[in-house]
Amino acid sequence: MIKGVNRTPTQASVSLKSATVKQAHISEKELAETSLASMSLPVSQSNSENMHTTVLLEEAVHALAIKPSGIYVDATFGRGGHSKKILEKLDGNGRLIAFDRDLSALESSKSIQDQRFLMVHSHFAAMQTRLAELGVSQVDGILLDLGISSPQIDDASRGFSFRYDAPLDMRMDQSSGQTVAEFLSHTTEQHLAEVIKNYGEERFAKQIARAIITERNDGRPITTTGELAKIVASTVTRFEPGQNPATRTFQALRIYVNQELEELALTMPQCLALLAPQGRLAVISFHSLEDRIVKQFVRDQANRDDLPPNFPVRAADLPQPKLKGVGKTIKPSAKEVKANPRSRSAVLRVAERTEVV
Ligand SMILES: C[S@@+](CC[C@H](N)C(=O)[O-])C[C@H]1O[C@@H](n2cnc3c(N)ncnc32)[C@H](O)[C@@H]1O
């Protein structure tokens, strides 16, 4: 088993300014099911089930068009739902290398005792480096099932949820990076407002940031989910019916401390570089910001027909595309959403590597 480096990528590659979030990974309705009144459960009473219902299981694995003796990457192991399905499709020569930056995902991967399987503890933006260390420079398919898993949100001690009063952490990788509490201890009011606005689409971002910084500067640092949720609730005067006022702020801070968009933007070109001809890339996104990065990347790599009419070079004379989009976006069926409401904002995009070098 390989323990990956705990380096996090640079912050710069995705502009905060262009960010808008339309859908949350764990749906807002679902998070809102528990009101602030019932939020302060002690950690010991939390639902710490180690369960994750895999989203778009059949569809995503089918999209990889698996060659039984191929090499595949599951970049987001979680609880291994997709990984196990991929392994079922591989023969004795096939190989699956899985990544996750969460230590509990790493622990859970130990249940898979299979010579063809290797688990790597790393953020996926280090994928190419980690694979090179394993002597792998080309793979036949890569799957990314983005965002957080149910065990992460359901384990109160991780600090992802305002349903429980717990230390304000929210790191996917418990072994590195700054917690939300640490971020709030040193950020500026302006930066905080930008994070909350751009990653949470929160119209009260400025007021929330001001309230948080005022508390901190008055000698009351925000160190628990309960404290944060209370401050937000006292600031947000209008929110969607049934929605917890803290939903958007929690989402924004989670995306920020985990550098979720930077990770994705850094990983897309690596997937392109790693895929063998006809190799497939399948990405499941859970909010519009992620999906936009994937869509744009595939479009930029695939399209040669977006040139202006009087562009002085013929499309055929330009370097040929290295990726082609496969089919339309795939969303969970009504049946899946009913069975697993957390799947409802999922969007699967699939692309295939062409022969062009
Ligand atoms: C939605 S869950 C994946 C669930 C998985 N497909 C299954 O069926 O169990 C996403 C997982 O990806 C991991 N993850 C998210 N971003 C990551 C990143 N940048 N690098 C590595 N792992 C990441 C999270 O820790 C989480 O375990």
The ligand as an SDF file (V2000), in Angstrom:
LIG
                    3D

 27 29  0  0  0  0  0  0  0  0999 V2000
  -18.6380   10.4410   -3.6320 C   0  0  0  0  0  0  0  0  0  0  0  0
  -17.3750    9.6550   -2.7730 S   0  0  0  0  0  0  0  0  0  0  0  0
  -16.9670    8.2670   -3.7960 C   0  0  0  0  0  0  0  0  0  0  0  0
  -17.8190    7.0900   -3.5420 C   0  0  0  0  0  0  0  0  0  0  0  0
  -17.3880    5.8430   -4.2760 C   0  0  0  0  0  0  0  0  0  0  0  0
  -17.5080    5.9740   -5.7060 N   0  0  0  0  0  0  0  0  0  0  0  0
  -18.1760    4.6400   -3.8040 C   0  0  0  0  0  0  0  0  0  0  0  0
  -18.9110    4.0530   -4.5950 O   0  0  0  0  0  0  0  0  0  0  0  0
  -18.0760    4.3000   -2.6350 O   0  0  0  0  0  0  0  0  0  0  0  0
  -16.0170   10.6890   -3.0610 C   0  0  0  0  0  0  0  0  0  0  0  0
  -14.7430   10.2330   -2.4210 C   0  0  0  0  0  0  0  0  0  0  0  0
  -13.6970   10.9190   -3.0900 O   0  0  0  0  0  0  0  0  0  0  0  0
  -12.7710   11.3720   -2.1600 C   0  0  0  0  0  0  0  0  0  0  0  0
  -12.1720   12.5740   -2.7400 N   0  0  0  0  0  0  0  0  0  0  0  0
  -12.7880   13.7220   -3.0480 C   0  0  0  0  0  0  0  0  0  0  0  0
  -11.9330   14.5800   -3.5810 N   0  0  0  0  0  0  0  0  0  0  0  0
  -10.7280   13.9410   -3.6210 C   0  0  0  0  0  0  0  0  0  0  0  0
   -9.4430   14.3070   -4.0910 C   0  0  0  0  0  0  0  0  0  0  0  0
   -9.2210   15.5070   -4.6090 N   0  0  0  0  0  0  0  0  0  0  0  0
   -8.4590   13.4040   -4.0050 N   0  0  0  0  0  0  0  0  0  0  0  0
   -8.6910   12.1660   -3.4900 C   0  0  0  0  0  0  0  0  0  0  0  0
   -9.8720   11.7650   -3.0040 N   0  0  0  0  0  0  0  0  0  0  0  0
  -10.8890   12.6530   -3.0820 C   0  0  0  0  0  0  0  0  0  0  0  0
  -13.5440   11.6460   -0.8990 C   0  0  0  0  0  0  0  0  0  0  0  0
  -12.6950   11.5360    0.2100 O   0  0  0  0  0  0  0  0  0  0  0  0
  -14.5970   10.5510   -0.9500 C   0  0  0  0  0  0  0  0  0  0  0  0
  -14.1950    9.4330   -0.2430 O   0  0  0  0  0  0  0  0  0  0  0  0
  1  2  1  0
  2  3  1  0
  2 10  1  0
  3  4  1  0
  4  5  1  0
  5  6  1  0
  5  7  1  0
  7  8  2  0
  7  9  1  0
 10 11  1  0
 11 12  1  0
 11 26  1  0
 12 13  1  0
 13 14  1  0
 13 24  1  0
 14 15  1  0
 14 23  1  0
 15 16  2  0
 16 17  1  0
 17 18  1  0
 17 23  2  0
 18 19  1  0
 18 20  2  0
 20 21  1  0
 21 22  2  0
 22 23  1  0
 24 25  1  0
 24 26  1  0
 26 27  1  0
M  CHG  2   2   1   9  -1
M  END
$$$$
